[in-house]
Amino acid sequence: MRLRLLVLFAAAIAGTPAFARPPAPAATNHIAAWQPRFGRARPLVAVVGENGSDDSTTELADYVLPLGILRASKAAEVVSLATASGPLVLRPALRVQPQATVAAFDANYPDGADYVIVPAVSHPRDPALLAWLTSQGAKGATLVSICDGALVVANTGLMDGHRATAHWDTQALRAKVYPQVTWMRNIRYVADGRIVSSAGISAAMPVALALVEAIAGTPRAAAVARTLGVADWSDAHDSDRFLPQWGNLRALLATNYTNHWLHRTQRLRLPVATGVDDIALALAADAYSRTGRSRVYTVAASLDPLPTRHGLLLLPDLRADAAPVHGDRELAWQASIPPAHLLDRALADIASRYGRSTAYGVALDLEYPGFRR
């Protein structure tokens, strides 16, 4: 991301637009209603991450939010997967233990998934991941990319000839590398047949609700949205306001450069226990851990895998009796706060701790429209 940001900074400093700005598409996107297959009473959803090498990571919110929301809806059977056995390292924080590998999934479900959620990963050309997604596409699965998970799907060739979107930061890269895809701007998510894609990281929540709506209807999606504290999950979105420009250069520089250079990373110890709200945890850990000033570490009574509210196995980072490191701080949230509101609380707290510019930079990285500088 940082190299691409430098190119955009140069364009902004030169006083030229980094990209042409087409009109925003009409907000009329709807994911097609689920059509039952193979005698299934509910659709089968696979959420897949990459862990095939030592430096493999999968974007935290991209992976956890759709999984948690779909399981909360009870509208689908949702399976957490990884390309290889072992833990899944999430970025910028946390680790989880998926239920199965993609190979085990194929053995258990030879007909394939109805939907596959594809997060952003560190290696979007991972051969094992691309081969498995290609196979799922051939079996009729709808591929749903979150943020720059679109790069993974584009690398399979399955996006060719379709409309799609992704994080604002990769707009120039996508247009150059994947010209066969019609890349849309200023839209939260795009549904084009069996290819569904979404914008920045925070789009994981609205697109997951749109998927619940497609599977189980608007009333079910609205009920889940109320528990999350989400008022609207439409595709209306202005991605252009997140592009580097004079009004946000300082914030983007803070979270992606200067905070790392000028400050030691502070450990934020977050106590967790069985049944922890994984949606809220993902939002908080993602926000605090991309400040350039802090990183969230989960703390539990033991390091044994810990089941979350929606059945994800969290691997705690620290034991509660581990000696604190100088500068450690405790982090907590009120359980009564709806998860979507927690992100606003976290950004307000980040502004108090590290400055409003850092909080704004986090919101820009998340492509979150709810925070204003």
TORKOL-4160 file (C-alpha; in steps of 0.2 Angstrom, whole numbers, padded with zeros to 4 digits, m for minus):
373
<pt num="1" X="0000" Y="0000" Z="0000"/>
<pt num="2" X="0014" Y="0012" Z="0005"/>
<pt num="3" X="0022" Y="0013" Z="m0013"/>
<pt num="4" X="0005" Y="0016" Z="m0021"/>
<pt num="5" X="0002" Y="0030" Z="m0008"/>
<pt num="6" X="0018" Y="0038" Z="m0013"/>
<pt num="7" X="0013" Y="0039" Z="m0031"/>
<pt num="8" X="m0004" Y="0047" Z="m0026"/>
<pt num="9" X="0005" Y="0059" Z="m0014"/>
<pt num="10" X="0015" Y="0065" Z="m0029"/>
<pt num="11" X="0000" Y="0068" Z="m0039"/>
<pt num="12" X="m0008" Y="0078" Z="m0025"/>
<pt num="13" X="0007" Y="0088" Z="m0022"/>
<pt num="14" X="0009" Y="0092" Z="m0041"/>
<pt num="15" X="m0009" Y="0099" Z="m0040"/>
<pt num="16" X="m0015" Y="0086" Z="m0053"/>
<pt num="17" X="m0029" Y="0074" Z="m0050"/>
<pt num="18" X="m0023" Y="0056" Z="m0047"/>
<pt num="19" X="m0037" Y="0049" Z="m0056"/>
<pt num="20" X="m0051" Y="0055" Z="m0068"/>
<pt num="21" X="m0068" Y="0056" Z="m0058"/>
<pt num="22" X="m0082" Y="0048" Z="m0067"/>
<pt num="23" X="m0100" Y="0051" Z="m0060"/>
<pt num="24" X="m0105" Y="0039" Z="m0046"/>
<pt num="25" X="m0116" Y="0024" Z="m0051"/>
<pt num="26" X="m0134" Y="0024" Z="m0046"/>
<pt num="27" X="m0136" Y="0015" Z="m0029"/>
<pt num="28" X="m0147" Y="0001" Z="m0036"/>
<pt num="29" X="m0136" Y="m0014" Z="m0033"/>
<pt num="30" X="m0144" Y="m0030" Z="m0026"/>
<pt num="31" X="m0136" Y="m0047" Z="m0024"/>
<pt num="32" X="m0147" Y="m0060" Z="m0033"/>
<pt num="33" X="m0158" Y="m0070" Z="m0022"/>
<pt num="34" X="m0151" Y="m0087" Z="m0017"/>
<pt num="35" X="m0157" Y="m0101" Z="m0027"/>
<pt num="36" X="m0156" Y="m0118" Z="m0018"/>
<pt num="37" X="m0145" Y="m0131" Z="m0025"/>
<pt num="38" X="m0141" Y="m0149" Z="m0021"/>
<pt num="39" X="m0156" Y="m0151" Z="m0009"/>
<pt num="40" X="m0149" Y="m0139" Z="0004"/>
<pt num="41" X="m0161" Y="m0130" Z="0016"/>
<pt num="42" X="m0148" Y="m0116" Z="0018"/>
<pt num="43" X="m0134" Y="m0110" Z="0008"/>
<pt num="44" X="m0116" Y="m0116" Z="0011"/>
<pt num="45" X="m0104" Y="m0101" Z="0014"/>
<pt num="46" X="m0085" Y="m0104" Z="0014"/>
<pt num="47" X="m0074" Y="m0090" Z="0021"/>
<pt num="48" X="m0056" Y="m0093" Z="0015"/>
<pt num="49" X="m0039" Y="m0086" Z="0021"/>
<pt num="50" X="m0021" Y="m0089" Z="0016"/>
<pt num="51" X="m0008" Y="m0097" Z="0027"/>
<pt num="52" X="0003" Y="m0106" Z="0015"/>
<pt num="53" X="0019" Y="m0098" Z="0019"/>
<pt num="54" X="0028" Y="m0090" Z="0034"/>
<pt num="55" X="0024" Y="m0073" Z="0029"/>
<pt num="56" X="0005" Y="m0076" Z="0024"/>
<pt num="57" X="m0008" Y="m0065" Z="0032"/>
<pt num="58" X="m0026" Y="m0062" Z="0029"/>
<pt num="59" X="m0035" Y="m0045" Z="0032"/>
<pt num="60" X="m0044" Y="m0046" Z="0050"/>
<pt num="61" X="m0060" Y="m0037" Z="0047"/>
<pt num="62" X="m0062" Y="m0045" Z="0029"/>
<pt num="63" X="m0062" Y="m0062" Z="0036"/>
<pt num="64" X="m0071" Y="m0061" Z="0053"/>
<pt num="65" X="m0085" Y="m0048" Z="0050"/>
<pt num="66" X="m0093" Y="m0058" Z="0036"/>
<pt num="67" X="m0091" Y="m0074" Z="0045"/>
<pt num="68" X="m0099" Y="m0067" Z="0061"/>
<pt num="69" X="m0113" Y="m0058" Z="0053"/>
<pt num="70" X="m0118" Y="m0073" Z="0042"/>
<pt num="71" X="m0118" Y="m0084" Z="0057"/>
<pt num="72" X="m0127" Y="m0072" Z="0068"/>
<pt num="73" X="m0141" Y="m0072" Z="0054"/>
<pt num="74" X="m0143" Y="m0091" Z="0055"/>
<pt num="75" X="m0147" Y="m0089" Z="0037"/>
<pt num="76" X="m0132" Y="m0100" Z="0031"/>
<pt num="77" X="m0120" Y="m0114" Z="0036"/>
<pt num="78" X="m0104" Y="m0105" Z="0037"/>
<pt num="79" X="m0087" Y="m0113" Z="0037"/>
<pt num="80" X="m0070" Y="m0105" Z="0041"/>
<pt num="81" X="m0056" Y="m0111" Z="0030"/>
<pt num="82" X="m0038" Y="m0108" Z="0026"/>
<pt num="83" X="m0027" Y="m0114" Z="0012"/>
<pt num="84" X="m0016" Y="m0125" Z="0023"/>
<pt num="85" X="m0017" Y="m0133" Z="0041"/>
<pt num="86" X="m0012" Y="m0123" Z="0056"/>
<pt num="87" X="m0017" Y="m0105" Z="0062"/>
<pt num="88" X="m0022" Y="m0091" Z="0051"/>
<pt num="89" X="m0012" Y="m0075" Z="0055"/>
<pt num="90" X="m0023" Y="m0060" Z="0053"/>
<pt num="91" X="m0017" Y="m0042" Z="0049"/>
<pt num="92" X="m0015" Y="m0031" Z="0057"/>
<pt num="93" X="m0018" Y="m0041" Z="0073"/>
<pt num="94" X="m0025" Y="m0058" Z="0080"/>
<pt num="95" X="m0024" Y="m0076" Z="0075"/>
<pt num="96" X="m0037" Y="m0089" Z="0073"/>
<pt num="97" X="m0039" Y="m0107" Z="0070"/>
<pt num="98" X="m0050" Y="m0111" Z="0055"/>
<pt num="99" X="m0061" Y="m0126" Z="0055"/>
<pt num="100" X="m0053" Y="m0134" Z="0040"/>
<pt num="101" X="m0042" Y="m0133" Z="0025"/>
<pt num="102" X="m0048" Y="m0131" Z="0007"/>
<pt num="103" X="m0043" Y="m0149" Z="0004"/>
<pt num="104" X="m0054" Y="m0155" Z="0018"/>
<pt num="105" X="m0068" Y="m0144" Z="0013"/>
<pt num="106" X="m0068" Y="m0152" Z="m0004"/>
<pt num="107" X="m0068" Y="m0169" Z="0003"/>
<pt num="108" X="m0083" Y="m0165" Z="0014"/>
<pt num="109" X="m0093" Y="m0154" Z="0001"/>
<pt num="110" X="m0088" Y="m0161" Z="m0016"/>
<pt num="111" X="m0102" Y="m0151" Z="m0024"/>
<pt num="112" X="m0094" Y="m0135" Z="m0018"/>
<pt num="113" X="m0100" Y="m0119" Z="m0009"/>
<pt num="114" X="m0114" Y="m0108" Z="m0013"/>
<pt num="115" X="m0104" Y="m0093" Z="m0009"/>
<pt num="116" X="m0086" Y="m0090" Z="m0005"/>
<pt num="117" X="m0080" Y="m0075" Z="0004"/>
<pt num="118" X="m0063" Y="m0069" Z="m0002"/>
<pt num="119" X="m0053" Y="m0057" Z="0010"/>
<pt num="120" X="m0038" Y="m0047" Z="0005"/>
<pt num="121" X="m0022" Y="m0058" Z="0008"/>
<pt num="122" X="m0003" Y="m0055" Z="0007"/>
<pt num="123" X="m0001" Y="m0066" Z="m0008"/>
<pt num="124" X="m0015" Y="m0063" Z="m0020"/>
<pt num="125" X="m0007" Y="m0074" Z="m0033"/>
<pt num="126" X="m0005" Y="m0089" Z="m0021"/>
<pt num="127" X="m0007" Y="m0104" Z="m0032"/>
<pt num="128" X="m0017" Y="m0115" Z="m0020"/>
<pt num="129" X="m0029" Y="m0101" Z="m0016"/>
<pt num="130" X="m0032" Y="m0097" Z="m0035"/>
<pt num="131" X="m0034" Y="m0115" Z="m0040"/>
<pt num="132" X="m0047" Y="m0118" Z="m0026"/>
<pt num="133" X="m0057" Y="m0103" Z="m0031"/>
<pt num="134" X="m0056" Y="m0107" Z="m0049"/>
<pt num="135" X="m0063" Y="m0124" Z="m0044"/>
<pt num="136" X="m0077" Y="m0117" Z="m0033"/>
<pt num="137" X="m0082" Y="m0105" Z="m0047"/>
<pt num="138" X="m0083" Y="m0119" Z="m0060"/>
<pt num="139" X="m0095" Y="m0128" Z="m0047"/>
<pt num="140" X="m0106" Y="m0113" Z="m0048"/>
<pt num="141" X="m0101" Y="m0104" Z="m0032"/>
<pt num="142" X="m0104" Y="m0085" Z="m0031"/>
<pt num="143" X="m0087" Y="m0077" Z="m0026"/>
<pt num="144" X="m0089" Y="m0062" Z="m0014"/>
<pt num="145" X="m0073" Y="m0052" Z="m0012"/>
<pt num="146" X="m0070" Y="m0040" Z="0002"/>
<pt num="147" X="m0059" Y="m0025" Z="m0001"/>
<pt num="148" X="m0043" Y="m0031" Z="m0010"/>
<pt num="149" X="m0049" Y="m0049" Z="m0010"/>
<pt num="150" X="m0054" Y="m0043" Z="m0028"/>
<pt num="151" X="m0036" Y="m0044" Z="m0033"/>
<pt num="152" X="m0037" Y="m0063" Z="m0029"/>
<pt num="153" X="m0053" Y="m0066" Z="m0038"/>
<pt num="154" X="m0046" Y="m0055" Z="m0053"/>
<pt num="155" X="m0030" Y="m0066" Z="m0053"/>
<pt num="156" X="m0041" Y="m0082" Z="m0057"/>
<pt num="157" X="m0048" Y="m0074" Z="m0072"/>
<pt num="158" X="m0066" Y="m0076" Z="m0066"/>
<pt num="159" X="m0069" Y="m0057" Z="m0065"/>
<pt num="160" X="m0065" Y="m0054" Z="m0083"/>
<pt num="161" X="m0080" Y="m0046" Z="m0092"/>
<pt num="162" X="m0088" Y="m0042" Z="m0075"/>
<pt num="163" X="m0090" Y="m0026" Z="m0066"/>
<pt num="164" X="m0081" Y="m0025" Z="m0049"/>
<pt num="165" X="m0074" Y="m0013" Z="m0036"/>
<pt num="166" X="m0061" Y="m0014" Z="m0022"/>
<pt num="167" X="m0051" Y="m0003" Z="m0010"/>
<pt num="168" X="m0047" Y="0015" Z="m0016"/>
<pt num="169" X="m0029" Y="0012" Z="m0014"/>
<pt num="170" X="m0028" Y="0000" Z="m0028"/>
<pt num="171" X="m0038" Y="0009" Z="m0041"/>
<pt num="172" X="m0023" Y="0013" Z="m0053"/>
<pt num="173" X="m0015" Y="m0004" Z="m0051"/>
<pt num="174" X="m0032" Y="m0013" Z="m0055"/>
<pt num="175" X="m0035" Y="m0003" Z="m0070"/>
<pt num="176" X="m0017" Y="m0007" Z="m0077"/>
<pt num="177" X="m0016" Y="m0025" Z="m0072"/>
<pt num="178" X="m0034" Y="m0031" Z="m0075"/>
<pt num="179" X="m0040" Y="m0021" Z="m0089"/>
<pt num="180" X="m0053" Y="m0035" Z="m0093"/>
<pt num="181" X="m0063" Y="m0030" Z="m0078"/>
<pt num="182" X="m0074" Y="m0015" Z="m0078"/>
<pt num="183" X="m0069" Y="m0007" Z="m0062"/>
<pt num="184" X="m0082" Y="0004" Z="m0053"/>
<pt num="185" X="m0079" Y="0019" Z="m0042"/>
<pt num="186" X="m0090" Y="0027" Z="m0029"/>
<pt num="187" X="m0100" Y="0012" Z="m0024"/>
<pt num="188" X="m0099" Y="0001" Z="m0009"/>
<pt num="189" X="m0102" Y="m0015" Z="m0017"/>
<pt num="190" X="m0105" Y="m0022" Z="m0034"/>
<pt num="191" X="m0115" Y="m0037" Z="m0039"/>
<pt num="192" X="m0113" Y="m0044" Z="m0056"/>
<pt num="193" X="m0120" Y="m0062" Z="m0058"/>
<pt num="194" X="m0109" Y="m0074" Z="m0048"/>
<pt num="195" X="m0096" Y="m0061" Z="m0045"/>
<pt num="196" X="m0099" Y="m0049" Z="m0030"/>
<pt num="197" X="m0086" Y="m0037" Z="m0024"/>
<pt num="198" X="m0084" Y="m0023" Z="m0011"/>
<pt num="199" X="m0074" Y="m0007" Z="m0008"/>
<pt num="200" X="m0063" Y="m0004" Z="0007"/>
<pt num="201" X="m0061" Y="m0014" Z="0023"/>
<pt num="202" X="m0076" Y="m0007" Z="0032"/>
<pt num="203" X="m0087" Y="m0013" Z="0017"/>
<pt num="204" X="m0087" Y="m0030" Z="0024"/>
<pt num="205" X="m0102" Y="m0026" Z="0035"/>
<pt num="206" X="m0114" Y="m0019" Z="0022"/>
<pt num="207" X="m0110" Y="m0032" Z="0009"/>
<pt num="208" X="m0112" Y="m0046" Z="0022"/>
<pt num="209" X="m0129" Y="m0039" Z="0026"/>
<pt num="210" X="m0133" Y="m0037" Z="0008"/>
<pt num="211" X="m0129" Y="m0056" Z="0007"/>
<pt num="212" X="m0140" Y="m0060" Z="0021"/>
<pt num="213" X="m0154" Y="m0050" Z="0012"/>
<pt num="214" X="m0151" Y="m0060" Z="m0004"/>
<pt num="215" X="m0152" Y="m0077" Z="0006"/>
<pt num="216" X="m0165" Y="m0074" Z="0019"/>
<pt num="217" X="m0175" Y="m0058" Z="0014"/>
<pt num="218" X="m0175" Y="m0040" Z="0020"/>
<pt num="219" X="m0183" Y="m0042" Z="0036"/>
<pt num="220" X="m0170" Y="m0055" Z="0042"/>
<pt num="221" X="m0156" Y="m0043" Z="0036"/>
<pt num="222" X="m0164" Y="m0028" Z="0045"/>
<pt num="223" X="m0165" Y="m0038" Z="0061"/>
<pt num="224" X="m0147" Y="m0042" Z="0060"/>
<pt num="225" X="m0142" Y="m0024" Z="0056"/>
<pt num="226" X="m0152" Y="m0018" Z="0071"/>
<pt num="227" X="m0142" Y="m0029" Z="0083"/>
<pt num="228" X="m0126" Y="m0023" Z="0075"/>
<pt num="229" X="m0131" Y="m0005" Z="0076"/>
<pt num="230" X="m0131" Y="m0003" Z="0057"/>
<pt num="231" X="m0144" Y="0009" Z="0049"/>
<pt num="232" X="m0140" Y="0007" Z="0031"/>
<pt num="233" X="m0132" Y="m0007" Z="0021"/>
<pt num="234" X="m0135" Y="0000" Z="0003"/>
<pt num="235" X="m0121" Y="0002" Z="m0010"/>
<pt num="236" X="m0121" Y="0021" Z="m0009"/>
<pt num="237" X="m0103" Y="0027" Z="m0006"/>
<pt num="238" X="m0091" Y="0041" Z="m0011"/>
<pt num="239" X="m0074" Y="0032" Z="m0013"/>
<pt num="240" X="m0066" Y="0048" Z="m0021"/>
<pt num="241" X="m0066" Y="0057" Z="m0004"/>
<pt num="242" X="m0053" Y="0044" Z="0002"/>
<pt num="243" X="m0040" Y="0047" Z="m0011"/>
<pt num="244" X="m0024" Y="0057" Z="m0006"/>
<pt num="245" X="m0027" Y="0076" Z="m0007"/>
<pt num="246" X="m0022" Y="0091" Z="0003"/>
<pt num="247" X="m0035" Y="0088" Z="0016"/>
<pt num="248" X="m0029" Y="0071" Z="0021"/>
<pt num="249" X="m0011" Y="0069" Z="0017"/>
<pt num="250" X="m0005" Y="0072" Z="0034"/>
<pt num="251" X="m0017" Y="0059" Z="0041"/>
<pt num="252" X="m0012" Y="0046" Z="0028"/>
<pt num="253" X="0007" Y="0050" Z="0031"/>
<pt num="254" X="0004" Y="0048" Z="0050"/>
<pt num="255" X="m0003" Y="0030" Z="0050"/>
<pt num="256" X="0007" Y="0024" Z="0036"/>
<pt num="257" X="0024" Y="0032" Z="0039"/>
<pt num="258" X="0028" Y="0045" Z="0052"/>
<pt num="259" X="0020" Y="0036" Z="0067"/>
<pt num="260" X="0030" Y="0021" Z="0063"/>
<pt num="261" X="0046" Y="0031" Z="0062"/>
<pt num="262" X="0044" Y="0042" Z="0077"/>
<pt num="263" X="0036" Y="0031" Z="0090"/>
<pt num="264" X="0038" Y="0015" Z="0098"/>
<pt num="265" X="0023" Y="0003" Z="0095"/>
<pt num="266" X="0012" Y="0002" Z="0111"/>
<pt num="267" X="0005" Y="m0015" Z="0116"/>
<pt num="268" X="m0014" Y="m0014" Z="0120"/>
<pt num="269" X="m0019" Y="m0029" Z="0131"/>
<pt num="270" X="m0037" Y="m0033" Z="0127"/>
<pt num="271" X="m0044" Y="m0046" Z="0139"/>
<pt num="272" X="m0055" Y="m0060" Z="0131"/>
<pt num="273" X="m0065" Y="m0075" Z="0136"/>
<pt num="274" X="m0076" Y="m0088" Z="0129"/>
<pt num="275" X="m0090" Y="m0080" Z="0120"/>
<pt num="276" X="m0081" Y="m0064" Z="0116"/>
<pt num="277" X="m0090" Y="m0054" Z="0102"/>
<pt num="278" X="m0079" Y="m0058" Z="0087"/>
<pt num="279" X="m0087" Y="m0044" Z="0076"/>
<pt num="280" X="m0083" Y="m0031" Z="0090"/>
<pt num="281" X="m0066" Y="m0038" Z="0093"/>
<pt num="282" X="m0062" Y="m0037" Z="0074"/>
<pt num="283" X="m0067" Y="m0019" Z="0073"/>
<pt num="284" X="m0057" Y="m0014" Z="0088"/>
<pt num="285" X="m0042" Y="m0024" Z="0085"/>
<pt num="286" X="m0041" Y="m0018" Z="0067"/>
<pt num="287" X="m0043" Y="0000" Z="0071"/>
<pt num="288" X="m0031" Y="0001" Z="0085"/>
<pt num="289" X="m0018" Y="m0009" Z="0076"/>
<pt num="290" X="m0017" Y="0001" Z="0061"/>
<pt num="291" X="m0013" Y="0018" Z="0070"/>
<pt num="292" X="0006" Y="0015" Z="0068"/>
<pt num="293" X="0007" Y="0019" Z="0087"/>
<pt num="294" X="m0001" Y="0003" Z="0094"/>
<pt num="295" X="m0006" Y="m0015" Z="0092"/>
<pt num="296" X="m0019" Y="m0025" Z="0100"/>
<pt num="297" X="m0014" Y="m0042" Z="0110"/>
<pt num="298" X="m0028" Y="m0053" Z="0116"/>
<pt num="299" X="m0026" Y="m0059" Z="0134"/>
<pt num="300" X="m0034" Y="m0074" Z="0141"/>
<pt num="301" X="m0033" Y="m0086" Z="0156"/>
<pt num="302" X="m0023" Y="m0098" Z="0145"/>
<pt num="303" X="m0017" Y="m0099" Z="0127"/>
<pt num="304" X="m0029" Y="m0113" Z="0122"/>
<pt num="305" X="m0041" Y="m0109" Z="0107"/>
<pt num="306" X="m0055" Y="m0099" Z="0113"/>
<pt num="307" X="m0073" Y="m0100" Z="0105"/>
<pt num="308" X="m0080" Y="m0083" Z="0101"/>
<pt num="309" X="m0098" Y="m0079" Z="0100"/>
<pt num="310" X="m0100" Y="m0085" Z="0083"/>
<pt num="311" X="m0090" Y="m0100" Z="0084"/>
<pt num="312" X="m0073" Y="m0094" Z="0078"/>
<pt num="313" X="m0058" Y="m0101" Z="0087"/>
<pt num="314" X="m0047" Y="m0087" Z="0093"/>
<pt num="315" X="m0029" Y="m0090" Z="0098"/>
<pt num="316" X="m0025" Y="m0078" Z="0112"/>
<pt num="317" X="m0009" Y="m0069" Z="0111"/>
<pt num="318" X="m0004" Y="m0068" Z="0130"/>
<pt num="319" X="m0008" Y="m0076" Z="0146"/>
<pt num="320" X="m0017" Y="m0065" Z="0159"/>
<pt num="321" X="m0002" Y="m0069" Z="0171"/>
<pt num="322" X="0011" Y="m0064" Z="0158"/>
<pt num="323" X="0022" Y="m0049" Z="0165"/>
<pt num="324" X="0017" Y="m0033" Z="0157"/>
<pt num="325" X="0030" Y="m0024" Z="0146"/>
<pt num="326" X="0034" Y="m0006" Z="0149"/>
<pt num="327" X="0021" Y="0005" Z="0141"/>
<pt num="328" X="0008" Y="m0008" Z="0140"/>
<pt num="329" X="m0010" Y="m0002" Z="0142"/>
<pt num="330" X="m0026" Y="m0011" Z="0145"/>
<pt num="331" X="m0040" Y="m0010" Z="0132"/>
<pt num="332" X="m0058" Y="m0014" Z="0135"/>
<pt num="333" X="m0075" Y="m0010" Z="0128"/>
<pt num="334" X="m0093" Y="m0010" Z="0135"/>
<pt num="335" X="m0102" Y="m0026" Z="0130"/>
<pt num="336" X="m0118" Y="m0016" Z="0128"/>
<pt num="337" X="m0112" Y="m0006" Z="0114"/>
<pt num="338" X="m0117" Y="m0012" Z="0096"/>
<pt num="339" X="m0102" Y="m0018" Z="0086"/>
<pt num="340" X="m0104" Y="m0004" Z="0073"/>
<pt num="341" X="m0105" Y="0009" Z="0086"/>
<pt num="342" X="m0089" Y="0002" Z="0093"/>
<pt num="343" X="m0079" Y="0008" Z="0078"/>
<pt num="344" X="m0084" Y="0026" Z="0081"/>
<pt num="345" X="m0079" Y="0024" Z="0100"/>
<pt num="346" X="m0063" Y="0017" Z="0095"/>
<pt num="347" X="m0059" Y="0031" Z="0083"/>
<pt num="348" X="m0063" Y="0044" Z="0096"/>
<pt num="349" X="m0052" Y="0035" Z="0109"/>
<pt num="350" X="m0038" Y="0034" Z="0096"/>
<pt num="351" X="m0040" Y="0053" Z="0093"/>
<pt num="352" X="m0038" Y="0056" Z="0112"/>
<pt num="353" X="m0023" Y="0044" Z="0113"/>
<pt num="354" X="m0013" Y="0048" Z="0098"/>
<pt num="355" X="m0021" Y="0063" Z="0090"/>
<pt num="356" X="m0036" Y="0066" Z="0078"/>
<pt num="357" X="m0024" Y="0065" Z="0062"/>
<pt num="358" X="m0020" Y="0047" Z="0067"/>
<pt num="359" X="m0039" Y="0043" Z="0070"/>
<pt num="360" X="m0043" Y="0051" Z="0053"/>
<pt num="361" X="m0029" Y="0041" Z="0045"/>
<pt num="362" X="m0036" Y="0025" Z="0052"/>
<pt num="363" X="m0053" Y="0029" Z="0045"/>
<pt num="364" X="m0046" Y="0033" Z="0028"/>
<pt num="365" X="m0036" Y="0016" Z="0028"/>
<pt num="366" X="m0053" Y="0007" Z="0033"/>
<pt num="367" X="m0062" Y="0017" Z="0019"/>
<pt num="368" X="m0074" Y="0021" Z="0033"/>
<pt num="369" X="m0086" Y="0035" Z="0029"/>
<pt num="370" X="m0093" Y="0038" Z="0047"/>
<pt num="371" X="m0078" Y="0048" Z="0053"/>
<pt num="372" X="m0074" Y="0066" Z="0048"/>
<pt num="373" X="m0058" Y="0075" Z="0051"/>
